[in-house]
Structure formats: C-alpha cells, structure tokens
C-alpha cells in the first residue's frame, strides 16, 4: 500500500503515551502506544546508532542543494522497519511517519512530502486523512443559536467513525517555513451538517470586498504613525483603533444578518534548521532523543484562541480600551465601516484577516487574500502597552527616527558617524519578523518585549545560531565587508533575509546598529549607547591588574602568571564565516613582550604575532582572561515595563547583541534594568552583574618587591565607564547619561550601590593584605598632539615636583597600535630618557612620533595606545599612566545639484582627496540615504596620493522632509572614512 504523507492535524497526536516518551523509545530502537483501545508498536531494526548515522547520511546527500522528486523516507526506510497492528492506524502511524521525515530532512529547504511503501496489517480505504475542519453533526446544528460562533474547525477531538475526506489545506495544515509567506486557505464554506438540496450561498449575505485604508495618506497609517513604512500592507499599532470597510452584495441588516472578523497568525514549522553535521555526530543518545523531541513539540504550533493566535471578533456596540473588539461606525448602501480595537498585549506580527458570515446551514468565509494581511506592532503611544513612552519628542526620536549617531574614538577624542537604521525601508519589517522565526520564539511570546529582546540579542550575532552578523576583530575581512564600510542596517538585514546565512563582518557598533533597527521597526523605543573605557569582566571581580618591574615597565612574567586564566576547550567547525577567527575575551596586558604564535587549523590563516595581549582562542583552544579593557563599546537600550521585577526597575533596559559571554547557554546579554545596575541590584535578570562590571571596574598598578610583598602604586577608580553617551533627542549632538548608570565616584550613594552589588554576588577584590603606597611628591601626566593620519605628531610628558627635593626620573614610553577593543597589534615606538625634576616646579618633555613608524601597521580606526612609566630614582616610587588616542581621518564631501523634490531626479556628488603618501588601491565607496536612495556602491582600482576622486550619482527621492545622505570609503590602507549631508526634500 502506498501512502502520500500529509502534515498532521493537531488533534491526531498520540493519545495515552506522550510523544516525548514515544520519541525517546524510538531513538533507542522501538516504541509502543495504545491509541483508542488499539495497540500499536514501532520496531526499529538498527537502534540508535544507525538511526543517527542515517540522519547524517541523508543530510550529507541532500543538505547542500534541494533535489526534486527524491523520497527521503524511502532511503531512510532502509534503516527502519515499521509494523502496525491496528484497525484504524492513521493517527499514530501518521505521526511517526512525519517524525521520520523530519529526522531525515532537517535541511535548509522545506520539508518534502515523500511517498513510501509500508507494511500494514489492515486495509484503509481511499485517503485515510483526518479532515482539518471537522463538520458539526446535524443535531448540533439544530441546537446552535444564531449568535454563537462555530468553533468546530478548531476542535481538539475528532470522530474517527466519520467518512475521511481529502485534506482541505486549512489552518490545521502545517504552515510554511516562513510566517510571512502566503498560507493555505481556510474553508470558505463550513457546514453545520448535511446541506439540503437547493442551498445557494449567493442567496445570503456575502462579502464582495474589504477596504483596508492602507495607503500612507489614509487614516490608519497616519493615526498609527506607520505612514513611513514602505509597504503596501496595512500596518497598525496594538491597543489603538483602526478602520476597515466591508462591502457586501446587498445592504447589511443587523436584525437578520450576522458577521464577524477572524484574525489568524501562524507559526513556522520546525524543519530545515541549520544543524552542524559534526555536532549531531557527537550527540549522545539522550541528546539525540532530545533533538527529536524538540522537532515534535515545535510542530504543535497551530492558531488557538487561548494563545492569541486565533482571534474571533464579534461586532458589538461598545469598544473597551486595549481589548479586541469591533463596532460599526457608518453604513452606506451595501457597505459598513468598522472601527476595530486590538488588544494592547496582542502578538506582534503579520495577521491574516477573514470575514465570516453566519447562515442557517453553515459559515461563509472570505477567501485567502494577502491584500488584507495586517501587521500589528508595539505601540509606544498606548498607555496599556508595555513599551508606552509618555514624551512625544522621545517617541519621535526613539521610534520614528530612521537615522542615528554612533559615537566612537576615545574619551579624549570623541568622534561620531551617522548610521542609517532604515526601519521603514522595503522588506525590512518582514526581515525583522523573520528574526523571531529564526530564533524560534513561540508566537505566544511575541507580544512580550522582554522575551523579544532576549532572543534577539542572541540572533543578532552568529556565534551559536547562525544569526545575522559574523564578528571579526583581526583587521582581516576576506570574503566579506569590513565593519567600517557599512553605512547602515538595511543591506545587512536584507542580505540575511535573502541568504539565511550570517553577513560578514561586524563589530560592536554594527551589532548595535542592526539591533536598533530591529527594535524600532517593531515599535520598541530604542537607542544606541557608547561606553568609553568599557571593561569586559567575565570573572566579575571589578579589577584589572598591571604588574610593574623595578624600572616601571610592565613585568610580563608576573602579569601573565597573576591574571586568572582558565583554559576552556571548544571545537568549532571550519567555516568561511569566521575564517578561524573569533575573539572572545581579549585583554590589554600592556608591554607584554612574549609573542603568541597562533595557528587556525586547515584554513591556513597567516601566522600572527601579537604583543601586549593574549588571544582568546584558536579553532580548538582558547584562553579566557578575566577582564578586558576597551577604548569604547556600543550596546543598546530598549524601553519597556518590567513586570517580572519589583516596581521601579522598568524604563531603559540594556540589551547587547555583540557576542562577549554566554548567558543561559547562548551569546547574548540583557535585558538588564539600568536602574538596577545603578543601584547595585544585580540579582535581577538578565545579566546585570556583567553590565555592572562593564562600567565599574578599577585599574590597579602594583609591583612585587624582593621579599614577595605586593605594593600598589596606583588605583584608578574612575577610568573605566567614565563616560556613557547617546544621541540627543531631536538633534545630532551628544547626550551624556553616565549618571543613569552610576552615582558620582566617592559619594555615599556610590558606596551603597557597590555594597549592594557585592551583597548580591559581585566579587570586589580587597587590598587588605597589600601595601598601598601612592606617590605624593611627584605627579605625571602626558598629552598626545592631535594630528591627521599620515603626519608626524608629538607626545608631551609633564612632571610636577611638589616637594623641595631634586629628583631624577627614568622614564619609558611605549607606543602601540591597537584595535578599537584595546587589543594591541604591535609596539611601534620605544623611547627611554632621564628627566631632571627641580623642586616645586613643572617640567615638560616631548617625544616625536614619525609617520614612517606607524603607517605600515595602522589599523581600522587609526588607534594608538601609549603607556608611560617613570621611576623616581631617589625614592624608588613608580609613576604609571596610559592613554588611547585616535588620529584624525579625512572625511568625504557630499554635494547635491538640482531641485530636491520628492519624485523628481536629483544629483549627488561624493568627493575625496587622498591624504596619504601612498596610492590607495581597491577602494570601495558606498552612498545611501533613507527615503532618498537605496545603498549604491562604486569600486575604484586606485587613488594616487594627493589626488581627488569625484563620484556622481542620480536619484529620485521618495519621502519629503529633512533627510540625511551617508557615505563611506573603505580600502586596506584607509578605513573609517565617512561623510554625511542633511538635505531638505520638498513636497511635489
């Protein structure tokens, strides 16, 4: 007997024994169950080992390309013999077959529906398929009142004695792999029982058309602040009224006619996931069984009223704020105008709309029409919504502004660049909804901003789930785009939405920029944060140690031995996504002389010599150092209530998509309450201790005397987290928010917050057993001259002798080229000198830095780290200080020509002059402007030194108002070159 395998309706799952037990037994080789009084057994010939091998063999055979007309189950059947002893075997037999198909076909394509031969000890007539929409009995229809809605098509039980019918492809059918794709139709006619002869649906009230008022200038998008979305569908915000119009075939009579609305949202199926073949091969029997269980459980995702995925809406006379309802506001001829209120807590996503009309013999529904699909988003304008924000200017900034500012550089030389969030651009909304599908977030959780932020912080990076962006911090961006070249989120999200593969490459501001787009697109107020001098403290002891030798230089041996190091072993598959490179806990250990020879497996990545740092890992082993000091780090804040926390901890929440540390088994961070971080309440979820350490660590300089005594020379309690900023509301300036995260250093409140954090588990290392001898007679400081990249500059070291004694200071300067993370690439400058310090006076000494010393090794952001130490020969005391600096990078000049009117062609020109004393090769220019033009890219083979490049493009702006053009230039010798221009687009 040949059976065509059809996706299984929910009501036909195994009855007495749970599917979890069945799958566990099946993975071992056999399983048994009792269904409706009948015994059914499944015998596995080969057991777990060959079951797993069969899964991998099928994945290898079909995994990298879809092969049409291939029966996966036929080939898998070689390993499994299924025998059925059952009079009516379809329900459980069907369940098992579908499970086996999934087991053998978790590919990057949709599940196939193969045909196979089975041995059945019973005869089944026609197609033994449960009808997804069960008709009610004639007796039931005679008793049903006209005001009651038929829910027979949502019944969780079915009559097995009824005649089986071919599938109707209804809402019981498995949805497609993407919740935003077109779905199969629900039944247009749902009969209550036997339909008498002569019944003609056209004799009753029938829907002819539905007007959605979905144009940008119409009432719905205007009132819901969704008119900027470039989408032909209706987009509304939850908890707020919107309008539709239903056109019937005749005038509506409320005395004799009844109709209602049905909104449905469906969950994508659990198949075709990205599963690493090597990881599956290493699974234990228990883990492999768990994987099968997850497949089964994820298939039970069907629209249900109690989960908010099926929403029937009766037409009434009163609408309650924040609750589903509908009311007729106007009737004219054959049309009725409806005002619909959505729930303020409903699921966020794309809903399908049906209009159902009651008749004596059944329910008539409208056919599937994608034009009536409705996107429902979070609503910061609604007081009942969890993301409600009461300030209109802040809502305009944190929800509606599609261009932001990224602050970078260092604390002494703050730089900024624009970033196009582009949350309203075409297909971006669908791409953001897809991320929730990718994260496998249950539909019932998609109305909760806490859950959405939690899963999104993981899926934004690609570390453990093939998420959106692959990170790279090694200045090598083969087979990808350098992080500095991106001008916005749109290209990244659309590429990921199309390819379903991680986009290469990103660093912290790229992760934060894309995360901000995701949040604002869904309606969650969000902003991008920069923390200068940020600490990465995975041991949470709030301390970074530098050990100095007798001359004041960093003692490499002591420093290396004293810092807590834990070796962890992890194997990662060799992929071009990370190219063997993945930094985890990068640490600044200034002036460490030892070089680490790193090899990255079969990819033959060039051997790299790194000084002043420890690499986090190779493809097989990485070392985790307890703290990392970064010039700056970017994360996000999302605005929401926190009903899971005590009152007072709602508002801004830290969320971070940059992969730094694992949280609940995945690389993610947050949401963590900013208020909880400030007051030291790090016991509240999620990841508050980690964020607290990022802004509250100390830098300790110490040396070890010959008798073993550790002497602390200096404790810097203010350097880490000393400046936290974001873009100001309504402008492009910088707004400091440091006081949102921490009290003033040394204040009573700050000490109380620290004590609270320690009480809740943060480890604050004390100095009780360590001698602290701060230097008081002599102060030292140094300044780095601002300079343009490619030019010489000087470092000025200043001593102030406050005593009446003559001193001499043996001084050492170390200049290092560093990544923006603070990790050193190499030491390019070493300089020692002796300084004579007269009593009660100041002395300044200059050290010249030549361009020839640094240009050949310069990295992305032209960042330097200088470390100056001085030993007072007469007292033996040590002075130490470090600073980071960034050279000035030339900018791009953007000009416009022609009339700037929406719908009319205009010209944009980008100019750049090469400032370096060398020819730039393989130069890429990017230009974009939300509402003006989509990203355009132009490549140039060479730009000779001192020559000027001019690039002119034509575009037709779409959106009137104040817009921004953003450009970037990227090549191996010069990166982080940006330009921007505000333009006022006039209405036609």
TANORNOR-V63853 format. One record per run of one state. SS is the DSSP state (H for helix, E for strand, C for the rest). FROM is the first residue (numbers start at 1). LEN is the number of residues. Records with the same first field share a line. If there is no record, write none. Layout:
SS: FROM-LEN ; FROM-LEN
This chain:
C: 1-1 ; 5-5 ; 13-6 ; 29-1 ; 36-2 ; 44-3 ; 63-9 ; 77-4 ; 82-1 ; 85-5 ; 105-10 ; 118-1 ; 121-17 ; 144-8 ; 155-34 ; 192-9 ; 204-3 ; 212-7 ; 224-10 ; 238-3 ; 249-10 ; 265-12 ; 282-3 ; 300-5 ; 308-2 ; 317-8 ; 333-2 ; 342-7 ; 360-2 ; 366-4 ; 373-1 ; 378-14 ; 401-2 ; 411-2 ; 421-7 ; 439-4 ; 446-3 ; 460-1 ; 462-7 ; 472-11 ; 486-2 ; 489-1 ; 500-3 ; 507-1 ; 523-3 ; 537-6 ; 549-5 ; 555-1 ; 563-2 ; 570-17 ; 589-9 ; 599-2 ; 604-4 ; 609-4 ; 615-2 ; 618-3 ; 626-2 ; 641-10 ; 657-5 ; 664-2 ; 668-1 ; 680-8 ; 697-1 ; 705-5 ; 717-6 ; 728-6 ; 737-1 ; 742-6 ; 760-11 ; 773-5 ; 785-3 ; 789-4 ; 802-5 ; 819-5 ; 838-3 ; 850-1 ; 858-5 ; 873-5 ; 887-1 ; 889-4 ; 898-3 ; 902-3 ; 914-6 ; 930-3 ; 944-4 ; 957-4 ; 971-6 ; 987-2
E: 2-3 ; 30-6 ; 38-6 ; 81-1 ; 83-2 ; 115-3 ; 119-2 ; 189-3 ; 207-5 ; 234-4 ; 241-8 ; 259-6 ; 310-7 ; 325-8 ; 335-7 ; 349-11 ; 362-4 ; 374-4 ; 403-8 ; 413-8 ; 461-1 ; 469-3 ; 488-1 ; 503-4 ; 526-11 ; 543-6 ; 554-1 ; 565-5 ; 587-2 ; 598-1 ; 608-1 ; 613-2 ; 617-1 ; 621-5 ; 628-13 ; 651-6 ; 662-2 ; 666-2 ; 669-5 ; 698-7 ; 710-7 ; 723-5 ; 734-3 ; 771-2 ; 778-7 ; 788-1 ; 793-9 ; 807-12 ; 824-14 ; 841-9 ; 863-10 ; 878-9 ; 888-1 ; 893-5 ; 901-1 ; 905-9 ; 920-10 ; 933-11 ; 948-9 ; 961-10 ; 977-10
H: 10-3 ; 19-10 ; 47-16 ; 72-5 ; 90-15 ; 138-6 ; 152-3 ; 201-3 ; 219-5 ; 277-5 ; 285-15 ; 305-3 ; 370-3 ; 392-9 ; 428-11 ; 443-3 ; 449-11 ; 483-3 ; 490-10 ; 508-15 ; 556-7 ; 601-3 ; 674-6 ; 688-9 ; 738-4 ; 748-12 ; 851-7
